[in-house]
């Protein structure tokens, strides 16, 4: 649990992990050409290749 302070108020935030919806949890994205052939695969820029993202609750 991460504790933040803002002015004189104490705020606590809870982090939760969720499957990345951009790469569907794979950690990489396939780049395709116009005919549908896979040209290359890159690490997902949204989850940095982990397949999971952390969100604050």
MOPAC internal coordinates of N, CA, C and O (Angstrom, degrees):
PM7 1SCF
backbone

  N    0.0000 0     0.00 0     0.00 0    0    0    0
  C    1.4426 1     0.00 0     0.00 0    1    0    0
  C    1.5207 1   108.21 1     0.00 0    2    1    0
  O    1.2310 1   121.13 1   -43.48 1    3    2    1
  N    1.3026 1   115.44 1   136.52 1    3    2    1
  C    1.4497 1   122.15 1  -178.37 1    5    3    2
  C    1.5224 1   108.34 1  -105.29 1    6    5    3
  O    1.2310 1   120.39 1   -43.58 1    7    6    5
  N    1.3391 1   116.86 1   136.42 1    7    6    5
  C    1.4596 1   120.78 1  -178.46 1    9    7    6
  C    1.5182 1   108.46 1  -113.25 1   10    9    7
  O    1.2310 1   120.73 1   -53.64 1   11   10    9
  N    1.3183 1   116.22 1   126.36 1   11   10    9
  C    1.4576 1   122.69 1   178.53 1   13   11   10
  C    1.5173 1   109.10 1  -115.69 1   14   13   11
  O    1.2310 1   121.00 1   -30.76 1   15   14   13
  N    1.3128 1   115.70 1   149.24 1   15   14   13
  C    1.4582 1   119.77 1   173.97 1   17   15   14
  C    1.5133 1   108.43 1  -119.96 1   18   17   15
  O    1.2310 1   121.06 1   -38.81 1   19   18   17
  N    1.2998 1   115.57 1   141.19 1   19   18   17
  C    1.4598 1   121.69 1   177.35 1   21   19   18
  C    1.5167 1   106.66 1  -136.19 1   22   21   19
  O    1.2310 1   121.40 1   -73.50 1   23   22   21
  N    1.3270 1   114.93 1   106.50 1   23   22   21
  C    1.4523 1   119.27 1  -176.01 1   25   23   22
  C    1.5122 1   109.64 1    66.22 1   26   25   23
  O    1.2310 1   119.95 1    55.33 1   27   26   25
  N    1.3147 1   117.70 1  -124.67 1   27   26   25
  C    1.4582 1   121.61 1   178.62 1   29   27   26
  C    1.5324 1   111.95 1  -100.72 1   30   29   27
  O    1.2310 1   120.24 1  -171.45 1   31   30   29
  N    1.3399 1   117.14 1     8.55 1   31   30   29
  C    1.4620 1   121.01 1  -178.79 1   33   31   30
  C    1.5170 1   110.26 1  -101.64 1   34   33   31
  O    1.2310 1   120.57 1   -38.65 1   35   34   33
  N    1.2942 1   116.51 1   141.35 1   35   34   33
  C    1.4540 1   123.22 1   177.60 1   37   35   34
  C    1.5245 1   108.21 1  -101.22 1   38   37   35
  O    1.2310 1   121.01 1   -61.12 1   39   38   37
  N    1.3158 1   115.68 1   118.88 1   39   38   37
  C    1.4555 1   120.45 1  -178.67 1   41   39   38
  C    1.5178 1   109.00 1  -113.13 1   42   41   39
  O    1.2310 1   119.85 1   -45.63 1   43   42   41
  N    1.3066 1   117.89 1   134.37 1   43   42   41
  C    1.4583 1   120.69 1   176.26 1   45   43   42
  C    1.5245 1   108.56 1  -114.75 1   46   45   43
  O    1.2310 1   121.09 1   -43.19 1   47   46   45
  N    1.3220 1   115.51 1   136.81 1   47   46   45
  C    1.4553 1   120.41 1   177.96 1   49   47   46
  C    1.5161 1   108.83 1  -122.27 1   50   49   47
  O    1.2310 1   120.91 1   -37.16 1   51   50   49
  N    1.3052 1   115.87 1   142.84 1   51   50   49
  C    1.4519 1   121.93 1   177.78 1   53   51   50
  C    1.5239 1   108.03 1  -111.72 1   54   53   51
  O    1.2310 1   120.81 1   -47.62 1   55   54   53
  N    1.3309 1   116.06 1   132.38 1   55   54   53
  C    1.4553 1   120.72 1   178.94 1   57   55   54
  C    1.5209 1   109.75 1   -97.51 1   58   57   55
  O    1.2310 1   120.98 1   -41.42 1   59   58   57
  N    1.3081 1   115.74 1   138.58 1   59   58   57
  C    1.4552 1   122.25 1   178.05 1   61   59   58
  C    1.5270 1   108.04 1  -128.15 1   62   61   59
  O    1.2310 1   119.88 1   -36.69 1   63   62   61
  N    1.3236 1   117.84 1   143.31 1   63   62   61
  C    1.4620 1   120.17 1   177.76 1   65   63   62
  C    1.5182 1   109.66 1   -97.23 1   66   65   63
  O    1.2310 1   121.67 1   -33.93 1   67   66   65
  N    1.3173 1   114.40 1   146.07 1   67   66   65
  C    1.4506 1   121.68 1  -177.23 1   69   67   66
  C    1.5248 1   107.58 1  -141.91 1   70   69   67
  O    1.2310 1   119.88 1   -30.34 1   71   70   69
  N    1.3127 1   117.84 1   149.66 1   71   70   69
  C    1.4583 1   121.65 1   177.97 1   73   71   70
  C    1.5250 1   109.26 1   -65.48 1   74   73   71
  O    1.2310 1   120.59 1   -46.50 1   75   74   73
  N    1.3179 1   116.49 1   133.50 1   75   74   73
  C    1.4619 1   121.89 1   179.31 1   77   75   74
  C    1.5265 1   109.34 1   -65.99 1   78   77   75
  O    1.2310 1   120.35 1   -53.12 1   79   78   77
  N    1.3199 1   116.93 1   126.88 1   79   78   77
  C    1.4628 1   119.80 1  -177.57 1   81   79   78
  C    1.5227 1   112.47 1   -83.41 1   82   81   79
  O    1.2310 1   120.01 1   165.23 1   83   82   81
  N    1.3304 1   117.58 1   -14.77 1   83   82   81
  C    1.4620 1   120.34 1  -179.38 1   85   83   82
  C    1.5272 1   111.45 1   -76.96 1   86   85   83
  O    1.2310 1   120.36 1   139.11 1   87   86   85
  N    1.3364 1   116.91 1   -40.89 1   87   86   85
  C    1.4707 1   120.42 1   179.92 1   89   87   86
  C    1.5284 1   112.02 1  -107.04 1   90   89   87
  O    1.2310 1   120.09 1  -178.85 1   91   90   89
  N    1.3338 1   117.43 1     1.15 1   91   90   89
  C    1.4709 1   124.26 1  -179.56 1   93   91   90
  C    1.5206 1   112.35 1    59.55 1   94   93   91
  O    1.2310 1   120.55 1  -146.86 1   95   94   93
  N    1.3477 1   116.55 1    33.14 1   95   94   93
  C    1.4558 1   121.69 1   176.10 1   97   95   94
  C    1.5157 1   114.93 1    84.02 1   98   97   95
  O    1.2310 1   119.47 1  -178.47 1   99   98   97
  N    1.3366 1   118.62 1     1.53 1   99   98   97
  C    1.4653 1   121.60 1  -178.55 1  101   99   98
  C    1.5222 1   111.94 1   -79.77 1  102  101   99
  O    1.2310 1   119.86 1   150.02 1  103  102  101
  N    1.3322 1   117.86 1   -29.98 1  103  102  101
  C    1.4617 1   121.49 1  -178.09 1  105  103  102
  C    1.5151 1   113.57 1    91.97 1  106  105  103
  O    1.2310 1   120.15 1   173.90 1  107  106  105
  N    1.3312 1   117.32 1    -6.10 1  107  106  105
  C    1.4589 1   120.74 1   178.22 1  109  107  106
  C    1.5277 1   109.98 1  -141.83 1  110  109  107
  O    1.2310 1   121.30 1   -20.63 1  111  110  109
  N    1.3242 1   115.12 1   159.37 1  111  110  109
  C    1.4568 1   122.16 1   179.34 1  113  111  110
  C    1.5187 1   108.13 1  -122.38 1  114  113  111
  O    1.2310 1   119.94 1   -45.58 1  115  114  113
  N    1.3221 1   117.71 1   134.42 1  115  114  113
  C    1.4630 1   122.71 1   178.03 1  117  115  114
  C    1.5239 1   109.37 1   -88.24 1  118  117  115
  O    1.2310 1   120.50 1   -53.81 1  119  118  117
  N    1.3259 1   116.66 1   126.19 1  119  118  117
  C    1.4583 1   122.61 1   176.96 1  121  119  118
  C    1.5292 1   107.29 1   -95.47 1  122  121  119
  O    1.2310 1   120.46 1   -56.96 1  123  122  121
  N    1.3257 1   116.72 1   123.04 1  123  122  121
  C    1.4686 1   121.30 1  -176.01 1  125  123  122
  C    1.5310 1   110.76 1  -113.63 1  126  125  123
  O    1.2310 1   120.95 1   -25.37 1  127  126  125
  N    1.3275 1   115.78 1   154.63 1  127  126  125
  C    1.4595 1   120.12 1   174.75 1  129  127  126
  C    1.5290 1   109.04 1   -89.30 1  130  129  127
  O    1.2310 1   120.43 1     4.74 1  131  130  129
  N    1.3288 1   116.78 1  -175.26 1  131  130  129
  C    1.4685 1   120.57 1  -174.08 1  133  131  130
  C    1.5306 1   113.20 1   -67.89 1  134  133  131
  O    1.2310 1   119.52 1   159.41 1  135  134  133
  N    1.3310 1   118.52 1   -20.59 1  135  134  133
  C    1.4657 1   120.18 1   178.42 1  137  135  134
  C    1.5299 1   112.53 1   -90.20 1  138  137  135
  O    1.2310 1   120.30 1   176.48 1  139  138  137
  N    1.3419 1   117.04 1    -3.52 1  139  138  137
  C    1.4569 1   120.90 1   177.59 1  141  139  138
  C    1.5120 1   114.82 1    97.67 1  142  141  139
  O    1.2310 1   120.03 1   177.50 1  143  142  141
  N    1.3274 1   117.56 1    -2.50 1  143  142  141
  C    1.4662 1   121.21 1   178.39 1  145  143  142
  C    1.5273 1   110.24 1   -74.57 1  146  145  143
  O    1.2310 1   120.44 1   -38.96 1  147  146  145
  N    1.3275 1   116.77 1   141.04 1  147  146  145
  C    1.4624 1   121.09 1   177.85 1  149  147  146
  C    1.5234 1   108.89 1   -74.35 1  150  149  147
  O    1.2310 1   120.61 1   -57.27 1  151  150  149
  N    1.3235 1   116.44 1   122.73 1  151  150  149
  C    1.4594 1   121.87 1   178.64 1  153  151  150
  C    1.5255 1   111.15 1   -90.33 1  154  153  151
  O    1.2310 1   120.67 1   135.89 1  155  154  153
  N    1.3282 1   116.32 1   -44.11 1  155  154  153
  C    1.4652 1   120.76 1   179.53 1  157  155  154
  C    1.5249 1   108.85 1  -161.59 1  158  157  155
  O    1.2310 1   121.12 1   -14.97 1  159  158  157
  N    1.3164 1   115.47 1   165.03 1  159  158  157
  C    1.4582 1   121.92 1   175.72 1  161  159  158
  C    1.5130 1   107.78 1  -121.77 1  162  161  159
  O    1.2310 1   120.56 1   -44.44 1  163  162  161
  N    1.3298 1   116.53 1   135.56 1  163  162  161
  C    1.4592 1   122.48 1  -178.26 1  165  163  162
  C    1.5201 1   109.34 1  -124.64 1  166  165  163
  O    1.2310 1   120.79 1   -27.06 1  167  166  165
  N    1.3373 1   116.09 1   152.94 1  167  166  165
  C    1.4597 1   120.45 1   172.41 1  169  167  166
  C    1.5161 1   108.94 1   -61.37 1  170  169  167
  O    1.2310 1   120.81 1   -37.84 1  171  170  169
  N    1.3008 1   116.05 1   142.16 1  171  170  169
  C    1.4610 1   121.37 1   178.84 1  173  171  170
  C    1.5254 1   109.21 1   -66.84 1  174  173  171
  O    1.2310 1   120.51 1   -50.99 1  175  174  173
  N    1.3223 1   116.63 1   129.01 1  175  174  173
  C    1.4610 1   121.62 1  -178.78 1  177  175  174
  C    1.5314 1   112.01 1   -76.17 1  178  177  175
  O    1.2310 1   120.01 1   160.82 1  179  178  177
  N    1.3186 1   117.58 1   -19.18 1  179  178  177
  C    1.4585 1   120.66 1  -176.95 1  181  179  178
  C    1.5284 1   112.28 1   -83.31 1  182  181  179
  O    1.2310 1   119.83 1   144.35 1  183  182  181
  N    1.3335 1   117.94 1   -35.65 1  183  182  181
  C    1.4730 1   121.26 1  -179.12 1  185  183  182
  C    1.5251 1   111.99 1  -113.11 1  186  185  183
  O    1.2310 1   119.96 1  -177.18 1  187  186  185
  N    1.3279 1   117.69 1     2.82 1  187  186  185
  C    1.4714 1   123.60 1  -179.05 1  189  187  186
  C    1.5266 1   112.47 1    58.03 1  190  189  187
  O    1.2310 1   120.37 1  -145.97 1  191  190  189
  N    1.3155 1   116.90 1    34.03 1  191  190  189
  C    1.4569 1   121.56 1   175.17 1  193  191  190
  C    1.5173 1   115.72 1    85.25 1  194  193  191
  O    1.2310 1   119.68 1  -177.05 1  195  194  193
  N    1.3219 1   118.22 1     2.95 1  195  194  193
  C    1.4675 1   120.13 1  -178.11 1  197  195  194
  C    1.5306 1   112.84 1   -86.85 1  198  197  195
  O    1.2310 1   119.99 1   155.57 1  199  198  197
  N    1.3233 1   117.63 1   -24.43 1  199  198  197
  C    1.4605 1   121.14 1  -177.25 1  201  199  198
  C    1.5156 1   113.28 1    85.94 1  202  201  199
  O    1.2310 1   120.27 1   175.04 1  203  202  201
  N    1.3304 1   117.09 1    -4.96 1  203  202  201
  C    1.4678 1   122.05 1  -179.50 1  205  203  202
  C    1.5277 1   109.18 1  -129.94 1  206  205  203
  O    1.2310 1   120.76 1   -31.14 1  207  206  205
  N    1.3214 1   116.15 1   148.86 1  207  206  205
  C    1.4530 1   121.29 1   174.05 1  209  207  206
  C    1.5223 1   108.40 1  -123.83 1  210  209  207
  O    1.2310 1   120.73 1   -30.46 1  211  210  209
  N    1.3216 1   116.20 1   149.54 1  211  210  209
  C    1.4636 1   121.16 1   178.28 1  213  211  210
  C    1.5186 1   108.79 1  -100.99 1  214  213  211
  O    1.2310 1   120.86 1   -48.59 1  215  214  213
  N    1.3189 1   115.95 1   131.41 1  215  214  213
  C    1.4543 1   121.35 1   177.92 1  217  215  214
  C    1.5206 1   109.02 1  -121.76 1  218  217  215
  O    1.2310 1   121.07 1   -31.32 1  219  218  217
  N    1.3245 1   115.56 1   148.68 1  219  218  217
  C    1.4676 1   120.62 1   177.46 1  221  219  218
  C    1.5172 1   108.98 1   -88.21 1  222  221  219
  O    1.2310 1   121.17 1   -43.05 1  223  222  221
  N    1.3195 1   115.37 1   136.95 1  223  222  221
  C    1.4684 1   120.72 1   178.51 1  225  223  222
  C    1.5118 1   108.24 1  -104.52 1  226  225  223
  O    1.2310 1   120.10 1   180.00 1  227  226  225

